Amino acid sequence: MAATSIVFFFNKEKGDKSIEKSSFDVIDEAFAIIKEQGVYPVEGELLIEGALRGMTEVIGDPYSTYLSEEEAAAHEESLAGERIGIGAEITRSNGKFVIVAPVKSSPAEKAGLRPYDELIRIDGENLDGGTLKDVVQKIRGKKGTAVTLTIYRPELNKHLEISIIRDVIPVTTVNSELIEEKERKVGYISITTFGSETAKEWAIATEKLIGDGAEAIVIDVRGNPGGYLHSVGTILSSLLQEDTIYAYLQDATGALTPLLADQDENLKFNSQLKQVPLVLLQDKGSASASEMLSGALKDLRRASIAGTESFGKGTVQDTKDLVNGGKVKLSTAKWLTPKEKWIHGKGVEADLKIDQDDLFEEHIRLISAEYVEGDFNDDVAYSQKLLNGLGYEIGRDDGYFDEATADAVTEFQVHSKVKESGKMDRQFFTALQKEIETYRENPENDVQLQMGLDYLLHLLKE
C-alpha cells in the first residue's frame, strides 16, 4: 500500500495517467517473487522501503528522497526549536565512542560527563560492533526518563557509572554580539540554520543590538545549510519595505508566484532594521534558504555580500506523509531571486570576494590515539596543517611524523605549557584544540568578517 500511494502521488503531480494500474501490479509481482523464491531472506517492510527509495532516486534529484519514519523524525528534530536528550556531542575515534563535549548547562554537564570520556555501556548494554547512529538512538528517549552510561575516564584510569535524566535541550540558531571599532558600533548576528524559532530569535537579537547602539549589522550565514522557507521570509520582511518581492516560486508549468515582504503579526521588529546598513557573510556552505536571503539582499541592493560564492541550491522541497509513517521529500518548485535568476548549481556571487583563513576551514577533531616520530597517519597530517597554520614551520603536511614535526610539537608543547614529550599524545591534541578555538574566537583572525566590518565602517564614515 505504501508503494502504491507514492507512485500515484508522483504520477498525479505530473499528470501522467498511463502507468497508474500496470505499475502497481508489477511491484506486487516483484515483491511476491523476492519473498517466496529468494535465497536471501528479507523483511517485507524493507522491500517496500527499498522500492520507495528507488522511486525517489530515479528522479535524479539529490534533494528528493524517501525518509523512513525514524529519518523523518530526525529531520524534523534538526529544525525544531528544542530537542529531548542529555546534551552531549559524541564522536567515534579509533573504534571508540568518545564524548567531545557536553552542552553548557545540559543534563550531561550537570551529571559530570566530560570531554574524552569513553562510552563503554548504555543501560548495561555493551556497544561493541554498534554504529554512532546506534549509540545516539540508545541515548535518546522521553523527557524525564533516565539513561545510565558506563564510561571510562582516561585521567583517572577507571570506569564510572553516570545516571542522566533526559530533558529538553534548547536549540539556539541565532547568536549576536556588539562589535566596537574606531568609535563605531556594529552588530554581528550569526544564523546557523533557519529553524522553527529562528525568526523569533532574530527579532530578540536585533532589538537588543539596535537598543545598544548598533549603527550597522553583519549577518553571518557561513555554513548555514538552509531550513524553513517561512523563517527566512520573516527575516527578509523585517529588512525590506512592505510588499517588496524578495523571491519567486516557479512551479512545474513555469508559472511564477512572487513572495512578498509582509508584517508578521506575531513578531515585533525594530523599524530601524529597514534602513540600517548591512553586510552578509557567506561561503560554499551557505545553501538554500541562506541563498534566498543573500540573493534577495544582493538583487535589491539592500546589502553587500562578502566571502565566496554560495552553494547553489535553488529548489524548494515539500514533504508528504505516507501510510507507513515515512515521508517523501520532493522538489516541487524552483525559487528565483527578485531579478528572476535561478542560482541552482551556480550559487550567489559575492560582491566583496575573499577566501577564509585555512585554520577556520579545518574541522576540529577529537583524537585519542598517540603518535611518535616515524609514524604515518592522517591524524598526523591534520596536526601538521594546524601547526603550520599557527606559524610552526614544518614544511610538510603529508602525515609523516619526521624530526621537523617532532621539533614543532615540542615547541608547541613549551608554548602551551604542557608536558614536553615530542609526541602527539592526548595532552598535545587537547592543547592544540584549545589553541585553534582561541584563534578562531579572535575576530581579528577572521578575514571575511574584517572585510565586512571595514566596508561598513567606510559606509558609516561617509
Number of C-alpha atoms within 10 A of each C-alpha: 11 16 21 17 12 21 17 18 14 15 14 12 10 11 9 11 10 9 11 16 11 9 15 16 12 11 14 14 11 12 15 13 10 15 15 10 9 10 8 7 10 11 8 13 11 10 16 19 18 13 17 23 17 13 18 21 15 10 13 10 12 10 16 22 23 26 22 18 15 12 13 19 14 13 12 11 15 16 20 17 15 17 17 16 26 27 22 22 14 21 20 15 15 10 11 15 22 24 21 19 19 21 16 12 11 19 22 24 18 14 15 11 24 16 17 23 21 25 21 20 17 19 14 12 12 12 17 11 8 11 13 15 8 11 17 14 12 14 18 18 17 12 14 13 12 18 19 16 21 20 22 19 17 13 8 8 8 9 15 14 15 15 17 22 18 22 22 16 19 13 16 16 20 22 14 20 15 17 16 11 11 6 7 15 20 26 24 23 21 19 22 21 26 26 28 20 17 27 23 18 18 24 18 17 19 23 18 17 22 21 10 13 13 21 20 24 26 25 22 25 27 22 19 23 19 25 20 17 17 15 21 22 21 21 20 24 23 26 21 21 15 13 13 16 21 24 25 23 20 20 15 12 8 10 10 17 14 17 16 19 21 17 15 14 6 6 13 13 19 15 12 14 19 17 13 15 19 27 27 27 26 28 26 17 18 28 28 27 27 29 29 27 21 32 28 22 23 22 17 16 11 18 22 21 27 28 24 24 22 28 24 20 25 24 21 21 17 12 16 13 14 18 11 14 13 20 23 22 19 21 20 16 20 20 26 24 26 21 15 14 15 21 23 18 11 13 23 30 22 21 16 17 14 16 13 16 14 10 20 16 9 12 8 15 15 21 21 18 12 15 16 18 16 11 12 15 13 12 18 21 17 17 21 25 21 21 22 17 15 15 9 18 15 18 11 15 18 14 18 19 22 15 14 15 28 19 17 19 24 20 15 21 21 14 11 16 10 14 13 16 15 21 20 25 16 17 18 24 19 17 17 22 18 14 17 18 14 10 16 15 11 9 12 11 15 16 16 24 23 14 18 23 23 13 17 22 20 10 12 14 8 6
